[in-house]
């Protein structure tokens, strides 16, 4: 009886609201719609600073308006605020939504896809808590906000995975490195570190992410989720990149490049000194003894190599600057999901580069070099040494002055 009365009351209220709206002039409806949008914008801007009772009161007042508030985020949030809220323009948000909306509709049938995507992107951008997301986006509970977040991350991984592919547009990649005096180079390989709370990975524990980037800072290959206690060469040997080059031979199998002296250089990538020197993975010259000194060719090569390695630092720096969630220490109990979230951030980085999205003005892009990993001390591959020497002599012989990276 009580439930039936409640339903009749809600039905009566909705009918009365519809009748009221029909009696209001279009001009007044327009003013009410503007007021509702402004109230929603105020709430989105200031909710963290309001008391829960104030938030509920304001929401109650908005819901009592004859014209209900807009049910799409694109209407509720002014364009000027989109970039600050979601780190992307409305157009990029809409395009991303169109890609993953079918997946979200089937996985989260009770939640509008735009609200699901907005909440996930907002958490990435501002490291918002699930409790805050539940309040801001009207989810039933923090647990629902958590479920929405990881569902959106999965959809992004599924739909944007093609944006990380070394074989895609290889010609553009080669031309880009050619401009910085690295003929036949297909990328720069390095690591990013993402801190984790607790003692699971040690007092200063972190997860390592091996990534290959192009000359513009796009990710071409990502291998995430390795504990900082692992040796870099062990991570390399277990990655798809290594398998694609050494085992299946699907990668870096293109034509050789003929240098001016007639020597042929295979396709290769540059790697930090923590990696082994291989014919396709060219590391810098390393002094094993204090008495050792570099010749002019070695110095020139190391200078170019060092500038190129900065591309990896810059790429991870931009990911952390745009997505503040990844710049903070991740909770130990959620560490199993961190690699998944990191890849999501990197995929969105590539997606936004594709649409020429600038970095947010309030982002502090700190491209600080990560703590250096130990230098590889294993055997040196002689073919790798020859390729490196050919490139070093090429830089000196041609008198090249690399373009700043």
Secondary structure as GFF3:
##gff-version 3
##sequence-region A 1 405
A	DSSP	alpha_helix	2	23	.	.	.	ID=ss1
A	DSSP	alpha_helix	26	46	.	.	.	ID=ss2
A	DSSP	three_ten_helix	47	49	.	.	.	ID=ss3
A	DSSP	alpha_helix	52	63	.	.	.	ID=ss4
A	DSSP	alpha_helix	73	76	.	.	.	ID=ss5
A	DSSP	alpha_helix	79	86	.	.	.	ID=ss6
A	DSSP	alpha_helix	90	107	.	.	.	ID=ss7
A	DSSP	alpha_helix	113	126	.	.	.	ID=ss8
A	DSSP	alpha_helix	130	136	.	.	.	ID=ss9
A	DSSP	alpha_helix	142	160	.	.	.	ID=ss10
A	DSSP	three_ten_helix	161	163	.	.	.	ID=ss11
A	DSSP	alpha_helix	170	178	.	.	.	ID=ss12
A	DSSP	beta_strand	185	195	.	.	.	ID=ss13
A	DSSP	beta_strand	206	213	.	.	.	ID=ss14
A	DSSP	beta_strand	219	227	.	.	.	ID=ss15
A	DSSP	alpha_helix	232	237	.	.	.	ID=ss16
A	DSSP	alpha_helix	240	242	.	.	.	ID=ss17
A	DSSP	pi_helix	243	247	.	.	.	ID=ss18
A	DSSP	beta_strand	257	258	.	.	.	ID=ss19
A	DSSP	beta_strand	264	265	.	.	.	ID=ss20
A	DSSP	beta_strand	268	271	.	.	.	ID=ss21
A	DSSP	beta_strand	281	282	.	.	.	ID=ss22
A	DSSP	alpha_helix	296	322	.	.	.	ID=ss23
A	DSSP	three_ten_helix	324	327	.	.	.	ID=ss24
A	DSSP	three_ten_helix	332	334	.	.	.	ID=ss25
A	DSSP	alpha_helix	335	354	.	.	.	ID=ss26
A	DSSP	alpha_helix	382	397	.	.	.	ID=ss27
###
